[in-house]
Amino acid sequence: MSDLSYETVARFAQQGGLIYFGLIFLAGCVYALLPSKKAEFKHAARMPLDDEELL
């Protein structure tokens, strides 16, 4: 018989999900802090304050 109980599978899934989403979060932080993206993010931050109407 198999030693895979519900608790073992659930623990593995929880730890795997934590690592997966942790890596996704770190990748997002690295992307957001890249110096080459600074101008793009600065422009996006100013868009709601611009007076131009885009209709």
C-alpha distance matrix in Angstrom:
0.0 3.8 6.7 8.9 10.7 14.1 16.0 14.6 15.3 18.6 19.7 19.2 21.1 23.8 24.4 24.4 26.9 29.0 29.4 30.1 32.7 34.2 34.8 36.3 38.6 39.7 40.5 42.5 44.4 45.2 46.4 48.6 50.1 51.0 54.8 55.2 54.1 56.6 59.3 57.0 55.6 59.1 60.4 57.6 58.4 62.1 61.6 61.8 65.0 66.8 69.8 69.3 68.4 66.0 66.7
3.8 0.0 3.8 5.4 8.0 11.3 13.1 11.3 11.8 15.2 16.2 15.5 17.5 20.2 20.7 20.7 23.2 25.3 25.6 26.3 29.0 30.4 31.1 32.6 34.8 36.0 36.8 38.8 40.7 41.5 42.7 44.9 46.4 47.3 51.1 51.5 50.4 52.9 55.6 53.4 52.0 55.4 56.8 54.0 54.8 58.4 58.1 58.3 61.5 63.3 66.3 65.8 65.0 62.7 63.5
6.7 3.8 0.0 3.8 6.1 9.7 10.5 8.5 10.1 13.3 13.6 13.3 15.8 18.1 18.3 18.9 21.5 23.2 23.6 24.8 27.3 28.4 29.3 31.1 33.0 34.1 35.2 37.3 38.9 39.8 41.3 43.3 44.6 45.8 49.5 50.2 49.1 51.3 54.3 52.2 50.6 54.0 55.5 52.8 53.3 57.0 56.8 57.0 60.1 62.0 65.1 64.8 64.2 62.1 63.0
8.9 5.4 3.8 0.0 3.8 6.7 8.1 5.9 6.5 9.9 10.9 10.4 12.4 14.9 15.6 16.0 18.2 20.2 20.9 21.8 24.2 25.6 26.6 28.1 30.0 31.3 32.4 34.2 36.0 37.1 38.4 40.3 41.8 43.0 46.8 47.4 46.1 48.4 51.2 49.0 47.4 50.8 52.2 49.4 50.0 53.7 53.4 53.5 56.7 58.6 61.6 61.3 60.6 58.4 59.3
10.7 8.0 6.1 3.8 0.0 3.8 5.4 5.3 6.4 8.6 10.0 10.9 12.4 14.3 15.7 16.6 18.3 20.1 21.5 22.5 24.3 25.8 27.3 28.6 30.2 31.8 33.1 34.7 36.3 37.7 39.1 40.6 42.3 43.8 47.6 48.3 46.8 48.8 51.7 49.4 47.6 50.9 52.3 49.4 49.7 53.4 53.1 53.0 56.1 58.2 61.2 61.0 60.2 58.2 59.0
14.1 11.3 9.7 6.7 3.8 0.0 3.8 5.5 5.3 6.0 8.5 9.9 10.5 12.1 14.2 15.2 16.2 18.1 20.0 20.7 22.1 23.9 25.7 26.6 28.1 30.0 31.3 32.5 34.2 36.0 37.1 38.5 40.3 42.0 45.7 46.5 44.7 46.7 49.4 47.1 45.1 48.4 49.8 46.7 46.9 50.6 50.3 50.0 53.1 55.2 58.1 58.0 57.1 55.2 55.9
16.0 13.1 10.5 8.1 5.4 3.8 0.0 3.8 5.5 5.1 6.0 8.5 9.8 10.4 12.2 14.0 15.1 16.3 18.3 19.7 20.9 22.2 24.2 25.5 26.6 28.4 30.1 31.3 32.7 34.4 35.9 37.2 38.7 40.6 44.3 45.3 43.6 45.4 48.3 46.2 44.0 47.2 48.8 45.8 45.9 49.6 49.5 49.2 52.2 54.5 57.5 57.6 56.9 55.1 56.0
14.6 11.3 8.5 5.9 5.3 5.5 3.8 0.0 3.8 5.5 5.2 6.2 8.6 10.0 10.7 12.1 14.2 15.5 16.7 18.1 20.0 21.1 22.7 24.3 25.7 27.1 28.6 30.3 31.7 33.1 34.6 36.2 37.6 39.2 42.9 43.8 42.4 44.4 47.4 45.3 43.4 46.6 48.3 45.5 45.7 49.5 49.4 49.4 52.4 54.5 57.6 57.6 57.1 55.2 56.2
15.3 11.8 10.1 6.5 6.4 5.3 5.5 3.8 0.0 3.8 5.5 5.1 6.1 8.6 10.0 10.4 12.0 14.2 15.4 16.1 18.1 19.7 21.1 22.2 24.0 25.6 26.8 28.3 30.1 31.5 32.7 34.4 36.1 37.5 41.3 41.9 40.4 42.5 45.3 43.1 41.3 44.6 46.1 43.2 43.6 47.3 47.1 47.1 50.2 52.2 55.2 55.0 54.4 52.3 53.3
18.6 15.2 13.3 9.9 8.6 6.0 5.1 5.5 3.8 0.0 3.8 5.4 5.1 6.1 8.6 9.8 10.4 12.2 14.3 15.1 16.3 18.0 19.9 20.9 22.1 24.1 25.6 26.7 28.3 30.1 31.3 32.6 34.4 36.1 39.9 40.7 38.9 40.8 43.6 41.4 39.3 42.6 44.1 41.1 41.3 45.0 44.8 44.6 47.7 49.8 52.8 52.8 52.1 50.3 51.2
19.7 16.2 13.6 10.9 10.0 8.5 6.0 5.2 5.5 3.8 0.0 3.8 5.5 5.1 6.2 8.4 9.8 10.6 12.4 14.1 15.4 16.3 18.4 19.9 21.0 22.5 24.3 25.7 26.9 28.6 30.2 31.5 32.9 34.7 38.4 39.5 38.0 39.7 42.8 40.8 38.7 41.8 43.6 40.8 40.8 44.6 44.7 44.7 47.5 49.7 52.9 53.0 52.6 50.9 52.1
19.2 15.5 13.3 10.4 10.9 9.9 8.5 6.2 5.1 5.4 3.8 0.0 3.8 5.5 5.3 6.0 8.4 9.9 10.7 12.0 14.2 15.2 16.5 18.2 19.8 21.1 22.5 24.3 25.7 27.0 28.5 30.2 31.6 33.1 36.8 37.7 36.3 38.4 41.4 39.3 37.5 40.8 42.5 39.8 40.2 43.9 44.0 44.2 47.1 49.1 52.3 52.3 51.9 50.0 51.2
21.1 17.5 15.8 12.4 12.4 10.5 9.8 8.6 6.1 5.1 5.5 3.8 0.0 3.8 5.6 5.1 5.9 8.5 9.9 10.2 11.9 13.8 15.3 16.2 17.9 19.7 20.9 22.2 24.1 25.6 26.7 28.3 30.1 31.6 35.3 36.0 34.4 36.4 39.2 37.0 35.2 38.5 40.0 37.1 37.6 41.3 41.1 41.2 44.3 46.2 49.3 49.2 48.7 46.7 47.8
23.8 20.2 18.1 14.9 14.3 12.1 10.4 10.0 8.6 6.1 5.1 5.5 3.8 0.0 3.8 5.5 5.2 6.1 8.7 9.8 10.6 12.0 14.2 15.3 16.2 18.1 19.9 20.9 22.3 24.2 25.6 26.8 28.4 30.3 34.0 35.0 33.2 35.0 37.9 35.9 33.7 36.9 38.6 35.7 35.8 39.5 39.6 39.6 42.5 44.7 47.8 47.9 47.5 45.8 47.1
24.4 20.7 18.3 15.6 15.7 14.2 12.2 10.7 10.0 8.6 6.2 5.3 5.6 3.8 0.0 3.8 5.4 5.1 6.3 8.5 10.0 10.4 12.3 14.3 15.2 16.4 18.3 20.0 21.0 22.5 24.3 25.7 27.0 28.7 32.4 33.5 32.1 33.9 37.0 35.2 33.2 36.3 38.2 35.7 35.7 39.5 39.9 40.1 42.8 45.0 48.3 48.4 48.3 46.6 48.1
24.4 20.7 18.9 16.0 16.6 15.2 14.0 12.1 10.4 9.8 8.4 6.0 5.1 5.5 3.8 0.0 3.8 5.4 5.2 6.1 8.6 9.8 10.7 12.3 14.2 15.4 16.6 18.4 20.0 21.2 22.6 24.4 25.9 27.2 31.0 31.7 30.4 32.5 35.5 33.5 31.8 35.1 36.8 34.2 34.7 38.5 38.6 39.1 41.9 43.8 47.1 46.9 46.8 44.8 46.3
26.9 23.2 21.5 18.2 18.3 16.2 15.1 14.2 12.0 10.4 9.8 8.4 5.9 5.2 5.4 3.8 0.0 3.8 5.4 5.0 6.0 8.2 9.8 10.4 12.0 14.0 15.2 16.4 18.2 19.8 20.9 22.3 24.2 25.8 29.6 30.3 28.6 30.5 33.4 31.2 29.3 32.6 34.2 31.4 31.8 35.6 35.5 35.8 38.8 40.7 43.9 43.8 43.5 41.7 43.0
29.0 25.3 23.2 20.2 20.1 18.1 16.3 15.5 14.2 12.2 10.6 9.9 8.5 6.1 5.1 5.4 3.8 0.0 3.8 5.5 5.4 5.9 8.5 9.9 10.4 12.1 14.1 15.3 16.4 18.2 19.8 21.0 22.4 24.3 28.0 29.2 27.5 29.2 32.2 30.4 28.2 31.4 33.3 30.7 30.7 34.5 34.9 35.1 37.8 39.9 43.3 43.5 43.5 41.8 43.5
29.4 25.6 23.6 20.9 21.5 20.0 18.3 16.7 15.4 14.3 12.4 10.7 9.9 8.7 6.3 5.2 5.4 3.8 0.0 3.8 5.6 5.0 6.1 8.6 9.9 10.5 12.2 14.2 15.3 16.4 18.3 19.9 21.1 22.5 26.2 27.4 26.1 28.0 31.2 29.5 27.6 30.8 32.8 30.5 30.8 34.6 35.1 35.7 38.3 40.2 43.7 43.7 43.9 42.1 44.0
30.1 26.3 24.8 21.8 22.5 20.7 19.7 18.1 16.1 15.1 14.1 12.0 10.2 9.8 8.5 6.1 5.0 5.5 3.8 0.0 3.8 5.4 5.3 6.3 8.7 10.1 10.7 12.5 14.4 15.5 16.6 18.5 20.2 21.4 25.2 25.8 24.4 26.6 29.5 27.4 25.8 29.3 30.9 28.4 29.1 32.8 32.9 33.7 36.5 38.2 41.6 41.4 41.4 39.4 41.1
32.7 29.0 27.3 24.2 24.3 22.1 20.9 20.0 18.1 16.3 15.4 14.2 11.9 10.6 10.0 8.6 6.0 5.4 5.6 3.8 0.0 3.8 5.4 4.9 6.1 8.5 9.7 10.4 12.3 14.2 15.1 16.4 18.3 20.0 23.8 24.6 22.7 24.6 27.4 25.4 23.4 26.7 28.4 25.7 26.1 29.9 30.0 30.5 33.3 35.2 38.6 38.6 38.6 36.8 38.5
34.2 30.4 28.4 25.6 25.8 23.9 22.2 21.1 19.7 18.0 16.3 15.2 13.8 12.0 10.4 9.8 8.2 5.9 5.0 5.4 3.8 0.0 3.8 5.4 5.1 6.2 8.6 9.9 10.6 12.4 14.2 15.4 16.6 18.5 22.2 23.5 21.9 23.5 26.7 25.1 23.0 26.1 28.2 25.9 26.0 29.8 30.4 31.1 33.5 35.5 39.0 39.2 39.6 38.0 40.0
34.8 31.1 29.3 26.6 27.3 25.7 24.2 22.7 21.1 19.9 18.4 16.5 15.3 14.2 12.3 10.7 9.8 8.5 6.1 5.3 5.4 3.8 0.0 3.8 5.4 5.1 6.1 8.6 9.8 10.5 12.2 14.2 15.3 16.5 20.3 21.2 20.1 22.1 25.2 23.6 22.0 25.3 27.3 25.2 25.7 29.5 30.0 31.1 33.6 35.2 38.8 38.7 39.2 37.4 39.5
36.3 32.6 31.1 28.1 28.6 26.6 25.5 24.3 22.2 20.9 19.9 18.2 16.2 15.3 14.3 12.3 10.4 9.9 8.6 6.3 4.9 5.4 3.8 0.0 3.8 5.5 5.1 6.2 8.7 10.0 10.5 12.3 14.3 15.6 19.4 19.9 18.2 20.3 23.2 21.2 19.5 23.0 24.6 22.3 23.0 26.7 27.0 28.0 30.7 32.2 35.7 35.5 35.8 33.9 35.9
38.6 34.8 33.0 30.0 30.2 28.1 26.6 25.7 24.0 22.1 21.0 19.8 17.9 16.2 15.2 14.2 12.0 10.4 9.9 8.7 6.1 5.1 5.4 3.8 0.0 3.8 5.4 5.1 6.3 8.7 9.9 10.6 12.4 14.4 18.1 19.2 17.3 18.8 21.8 20.1 18.0 21.1 23.1 20.8 21.0 24.8 25.4 26.2 28.6 30.5 34.0 34.2 34.7 33.2 35.3
39.7 36.0 34.1 31.3 31.8 30.0 28.4 27.1 25.6 24.1 22.5 21.1 19.7 18.1 16.4 15.4 14.0 12.1 10.5 10.1 8.5 6.2 5.1 5.5 3.8 0.0 3.8 5.4 5.1 6.2 8.5 9.8 10.6 12.3 16.0 17.4 16.2 17.7 21.0 19.9 18.0 21.0 23.3 21.6 21.7 25.4 26.4 27.6 29.7 31.5 35.1 35.3 36.1 34.7 37.1
40.5 36.8 35.2 32.4 33.1 31.3 30.1 28.6 26.8 25.6 24.3 22.5 20.9 19.9 18.3 16.6 15.2 14.1 12.2 10.7 9.7 8.6 6.1 5.1 5.4 3.8 0.0 3.8 5.5 5.1 6.1 8.6 10.0 10.7 14.5 15.2 14.0 16.2 19.3 17.8 16.5 19.8 21.7 20.0 20.8 24.4 25.1 26.6 28.9 30.2 33.9 33.7 34.5 32.7 35.1
42.5 38.8 37.3 34.2 34.7 32.5 31.3 30.3 28.3 26.7 25.7 24.3 22.2 20.9 20.0 18.4 16.4 15.3 14.2 12.5 10.4 9.9 8.6 6.2 5.1 5.4 3.8 0.0 3.8 5.5 5.1 6.1 8.6 10.1 13.7 14.4 12.3 14.2 17.1 15.3 13.5 16.9 18.7 16.7 17.4 21.0 21.6 23.0 25.3 26.8 30.4 30.4 31.0 29.5 31.9
44.4 40.7 38.9 36.0 36.3 34.2 32.7 31.7 30.1 28.3 26.9 25.7 24.1 22.3 21.0 20.0 18.2 16.4 15.3 14.4 12.3 10.6 9.8 8.7 6.3 5.1 5.5 3.8 0.0 3.8 5.4 5.1 6.1 8.7 12.1 13.7 11.9 13.0 16.3 15.3 13.1 16.0 18.5 16.9 16.9 20.5 21.8 23.1 25.0 26.7 30.4 30.8 31.8 30.6 33.3
45.2 41.5 39.8 37.1 37.7 36.0 34.4 33.1 31.5 30.1 28.6 27.0 25.6 24.2 22.5 21.2 19.8 18.2 16.4 15.5 14.2 12.4 10.5 10.0 8.7 6.2 5.1 5.5 3.8 0.0 3.8 5.5 5.2 6.2 9.9 11.4 10.5 12.1 15.6 14.9 13.6 16.4 18.9 17.9 18.3 21.7 23.0 24.9 26.6 27.9 31.6 31.8 33.0 31.7 34.5
46.4 42.7 41.3 38.4 39.1 37.1 35.9 34.6 32.7 31.3 30.2 28.5 26.7 25.6 24.3 22.6 20.9 19.8 18.3 16.6 15.1 14.2 12.2 10.5 9.9 8.5 6.1 5.1 5.4 3.8 0.0 3.8 5.5 5.4 9.1 9.4 7.9 10.3 13.2 11.9 11.0 14.2 16.1 15.0 16.1 19.4 20.3 22.4 24.3 25.3 28.9 28.8 29.9 28.3 31.1
48.6 44.9 43.3 40.3 40.6 38.5 37.2 36.2 34.4 32.6 31.5 30.2 28.3 26.8 25.7 24.4 22.3 21.0 19.9 18.5 16.4 15.4 14.2 12.3 10.6 9.8 8.6 6.1 5.1 5.5 3.8 0.0 3.8 5.7 8.6 9.6 7.1 8.2 11.4 10.2 8.3 11.3 13.6 12.5 12.9 16.3 17.5 19.4 21.1 22.4 26.1 26.3 27.6 26.4 29.3
50.1 46.4 44.6 41.8 42.3 40.3 38.7 37.6 36.1 34.4 32.9 31.6 30.1 28.4 27.0 25.9 24.2 22.4 21.1 20.2 18.3 16.6 15.3 14.3 12.4 10.6 10.0 8.6 6.1 5.2 5.5 3.8 0.0 3.8 6.2 8.6 7.4 7.6 11.3 11.5 9.8 11.9 14.9 14.5 14.5 17.6 19.5 21.5 22.6 23.9 27.7 28.1 29.8 28.9 32.0
51.0 47.3 45.8 43.0 43.8 42.0 40.6 39.2 37.5 36.1 34.7 33.1 31.6 30.3 28.7 27.2 25.8 24.3 22.5 21.4 20.0 18.5 16.5 15.6 14.4 12.3 10.7 10.1 8.7 6.2 5.4 5.7 3.8 0.0 3.8 5.4 5.6 7.0 10.4 10.7 10.3 12.5 14.9 15.1 15.9 18.6 20.2 22.8 23.9 24.6 28.3 28.4 30.2 29.0 32.2
54.8 51.1 49.5 46.8 47.6 45.7 44.3 42.9 41.3 39.9 38.4 36.8 35.3 34.0 32.4 31.0 29.6 28.0 26.2 25.2 23.8 22.2 20.3 19.4 18.1 16.0 14.5 13.7 12.1 9.9 9.1 8.6 6.2 3.8 0.0 3.8 5.4 5.4 8.4 10.0 10.2 11.4 13.9 15.1 15.6 17.8 19.8 22.5 23.1 23.6 27.2 27.4 29.6 28.6 32.1
55.2 51.5 50.2 47.4 48.3 46.5 45.3 43.8 41.9 40.7 39.5 37.7 36.0 35.0 33.5 31.7 30.3 29.2 27.4 25.8 24.6 23.5 21.2 19.9 19.2 17.4 15.2 14.4 13.7 11.4 9.4 9.6 8.6 5.4 3.8 0.0 3.8 5.7 7.3 8.2 9.8 11.3 12.9 14.1 15.6 17.5 18.9 22.0 22.8 22.7 26.3 25.9 28.0 26.7 30.1
54.1 50.4 49.1 46.1 46.8 44.7 43.6 42.4 40.4 38.9 38.0 36.3 34.4 33.2 32.1 30.4 28.6 27.5 26.1 24.4 22.7 21.9 20.1 18.2 17.3 16.2 14.0 12.3 11.9 10.5 7.9 7.1 7.4 5.6 5.4 3.8 0.0 3.8 5.7 5.3 6.2 8.5 10.1 10.7 12.3 14.5 15.6 18.6 19.8 19.9 23.6 23.3 25.1 23.8 27.1
56.6 52.9 51.3 48.4 48.8 46.7 45.4 44.4 42.5 40.8 39.7 38.4 36.4 35.0 33.9 32.5 30.5 29.2 28.0 26.6 24.6 23.5 22.1 20.3 18.8 17.7 16.2 14.2 13.0 12.1 10.3 8.2 7.6 7.0 5.4 5.7 3.8 0.0 3.8 5.5 5.3 6.0 8.6 9.9 10.5 12.4 14.4 17.3 17.8 18.2 21.9 22.1 24.3 23.6 27.1
59.3 55.6 54.3 51.2 51.7 49.4 48.3 47.4 45.3 43.6 42.8 41.4 39.2 37.9 37.0 35.5 33.4 32.2 31.2 29.5 27.4 26.7 25.2 23.2 21.8 21.0 19.3 17.1 16.3 15.6 13.2 11.4 11.3 10.4 8.4 7.3 5.7 3.8 0.0 3.8 5.5 5.0 6.1 8.6 9.8 10.7 12.4 15.7 16.0 15.7 19.2 19.2 21.6 20.9 24.5
57.0 53.4 52.2 49.0 49.4 47.1 46.2 45.3 43.1 41.4 40.8 39.3 37.0 35.9 35.2 33.5 31.2 30.4 29.5 27.4 25.4 25.1 23.6 21.2 20.1 19.9 17.8 15.3 15.3 14.9 11.9 10.2 11.5 10.7 10.0 8.2 5.3 5.5 3.8 0.0 3.8 5.5 5.2 6.3 8.7 10.1 10.8 14.1 15.3 15.0 18.5 18.0 19.9 18.7 22.1
55.6 52.0 50.6 47.4 47.6 45.1 44.0 43.4 41.3 39.3 38.7 37.5 35.2 33.7 33.2 31.8 29.3 28.2 27.6 25.8 23.4 23.0 22.0 19.5 18.0 18.0 16.5 13.5 13.1 13.6 11.0 8.3 9.8 10.3 10.2 9.8 6.2 5.3 5.5 3.8 0.0 3.8 5.4 5.0 6.1 8.7 10.0 12.6 13.9 14.5 18.3 18.4 20.1 19.3 22.6
59.1 55.4 54.0 50.8 50.9 48.4 47.2 46.6 44.6 42.6 41.8 40.8 38.5 36.9 36.3 35.1 32.6 31.4 30.8 29.3 26.7 26.1 25.3 23.0 21.1 21.0 19.8 16.9 16.0 16.4 14.2 11.3 11.9 12.5 11.4 11.3 8.5 6.0 5.0 5.5 3.8 0.0 3.8 5.5 5.1 6.4 8.8 11.5 11.8 12.4 16.1 16.8 19.1 18.9 22.4
60.4 56.8 55.5 52.2 52.3 49.8 48.8 48.3 46.1 44.1 43.6 42.5 40.0 38.6 38.2 36.8 34.2 33.3 32.8 30.9 28.4 28.2 27.3 24.6 23.1 23.3 21.7 18.7 18.5 18.9 16.1 13.6 14.9 14.9 13.9 12.9 10.1 8.6 6.1 5.2 5.4 3.8 0.0 3.8 5.4 5.2 6.3 9.8 10.3 9.9 13.5 13.6 15.8 15.4 19.0
57.6 54.0 52.8 49.4 49.4 46.7 45.8 45.5 43.2 41.1 40.8 39.8 37.1 35.7 35.7 34.2 31.4 30.7 30.5 28.4 25.7 25.9 25.2 22.3 20.8 21.6 20.0 16.7 16.9 17.9 15.0 12.5 14.5 15.1 15.1 14.1 10.7 9.9 8.6 6.3 5.0 5.5 3.8 0.0 3.8 5.5 5.3 8.1 9.9 10.3 13.9 13.9 15.3 14.6 17.8
58.4 54.8 53.3 50.0 49.7 46.9 45.9 45.7 43.6 41.3 40.8 40.2 37.6 35.8 35.7 34.7 31.8 30.7 30.8 29.1 26.1 26.0 25.7 23.0 21.0 21.7 20.8 17.4 16.9 18.3 16.1 12.9 14.5 15.9 15.6 15.6 12.3 10.5 9.8 8.7 6.1 5.1 5.4 3.8 0.0 3.8 5.7 7.2 8.3 9.9 13.6 14.6 16.3 16.4 19.6
62.1 58.4 57.0 53.7 53.4 50.6 49.6 49.5 47.3 45.0 44.6 43.9 41.3 39.5 39.5 38.5 35.6 34.5 34.6 32.8 29.9 29.8 29.5 26.7 24.8 25.4 24.4 21.0 20.5 21.7 19.4 16.3 17.6 18.6 17.8 17.5 14.5 12.4 10.7 10.1 8.7 6.4 5.2 5.5 3.8 0.0 3.8 5.7 5.4 6.5 10.2 11.5 13.8 14.4 17.8
61.6 58.1 56.8 53.4 53.1 50.3 49.5 49.4 47.1 44.8 44.7 44.0 41.1 39.6 39.9 38.6 35.5 34.9 35.1 32.9 30.0 30.4 30.0 27.0 25.4 26.4 25.1 21.6 21.8 23.0 20.3 17.5 19.5 20.2 19.8 18.9 15.6 14.4 12.4 10.8 10.0 8.8 6.3 5.3 5.7 3.8 0.0 3.8 5.4 5.3 8.8 9.1 10.7 10.9 14.2
61.8 58.3 57.0 53.5 53.0 50.0 49.2 49.4 47.1 44.6 44.7 44.2 41.2 39.6 40.1 39.1 35.8 35.1 35.7 33.7 30.5 31.1 31.1 28.0 26.2 27.6 26.6 23.0 23.1 24.9 22.4 19.4 21.5 22.8 22.5 22.0 18.6 17.3 15.7 14.1 12.6 11.5 9.8 8.1 7.2 5.7 3.8 0.0 3.8 5.7 8.3 9.5 10.4 11.3 14.0
65.0 61.5 60.1 56.7 56.1 53.1 52.2 52.4 50.2 47.7 47.5 47.1 44.3 42.5 42.8 41.9 38.8 37.8 38.3 36.5 33.3 33.5 33.6 30.7 28.6 29.7 28.9 25.3 25.0 26.6 24.3 21.1 22.6 23.9 23.1 22.8 19.8 17.8 16.0 15.3 13.9 11.8 10.3 9.9 8.3 5.4 5.4 3.8 0.0 3.8 6.4 8.9 10.9 12.7 15.6
66.8 63.3 62.0 58.6 58.2 55.2 54.5 54.5 52.2 49.8 49.7 49.1 46.2 44.7 45.0 43.8 40.7 39.9 40.2 38.2 35.2 35.5 35.2 32.2 30.5 31.5 30.2 26.8 26.7 27.9 25.3 22.4 23.9 24.6 23.6 22.7 19.9 18.2 15.7 15.0 14.5 12.4 9.9 10.3 9.9 6.5 5.3 5.7 3.8 0.0 3.8 5.6 8.3 10.2 13.5
69.8 66.3 65.1 61.6 61.2 58.1 57.5 57.6 55.2 52.8 52.9 52.3 49.3 47.8 48.3 47.1 43.9 43.3 43.7 41.6 38.6 39.0 38.8 35.7 34.0 35.1 33.9 30.4 30.4 31.6 28.9 26.1 27.7 28.3 27.2 26.3 23.6 21.9 19.2 18.5 18.3 16.1 13.5 13.9 13.6 10.2 8.8 8.3 6.4 3.8 0.0 3.8 6.4 9.5 12.2
69.3 65.8 64.8 61.3 61.0 58.0 57.6 57.6 55.0 52.8 53.0 52.3 49.2 47.9 48.4 46.9 43.8 43.5 43.7 41.4 38.6 39.2 38.7 35.5 34.2 35.3 33.7 30.4 30.8 31.8 28.8 26.3 28.1 28.4 27.4 25.9 23.3 22.1 19.2 18.0 18.4 16.8 13.6 13.9 14.6 11.5 9.1 9.5 8.9 5.6 3.8 0.0 3.8 6.3 9.2
68.4 65.0 64.2 60.6 60.2 57.1 56.9 57.1 54.4 52.1 52.6 51.9 48.7 47.5 48.3 46.8 43.5 43.5 43.9 41.4 38.6 39.6 39.2 35.8 34.7 36.1 34.5 31.0 31.8 33.0 29.9 27.6 29.8 30.2 29.6 28.0 25.1 24.3 21.6 19.9 20.1 19.1 15.8 15.3 16.3 13.8 10.7 10.4 10.9 8.3 6.4 3.8 0.0 3.8 5.8
66.0 62.7 62.1 58.4 58.2 55.2 55.1 55.2 52.3 50.3 50.9 50.0 46.7 45.8 46.6 44.8 41.7 41.8 42.1 39.4 36.8 38.0 37.4 33.9 33.2 34.7 32.7 29.5 30.6 31.7 28.3 26.4 28.9 29.0 28.6 26.7 23.8 23.6 20.9 18.7 19.3 18.9 15.4 14.6 16.4 14.4 10.9 11.3 12.7 10.2 9.5 6.3 3.8 0.0 3.8
66.7 63.5 63.0 59.3 59.0 55.9 56.0 56.2 53.3 51.2 52.1 51.2 47.8 47.1 48.1 46.3 43.0 43.5 44.0 41.1 38.5 40.0 39.5 35.9 35.3 37.1 35.1 31.9 33.3 34.5 31.1 29.3 32.0 32.2 32.1 30.1 27.1 27.1 24.5 22.1 22.6 22.4 19.0 17.8 19.6 17.8 14.2 14.0 15.6 13.5 12.2 9.2 5.8 3.8 0.0
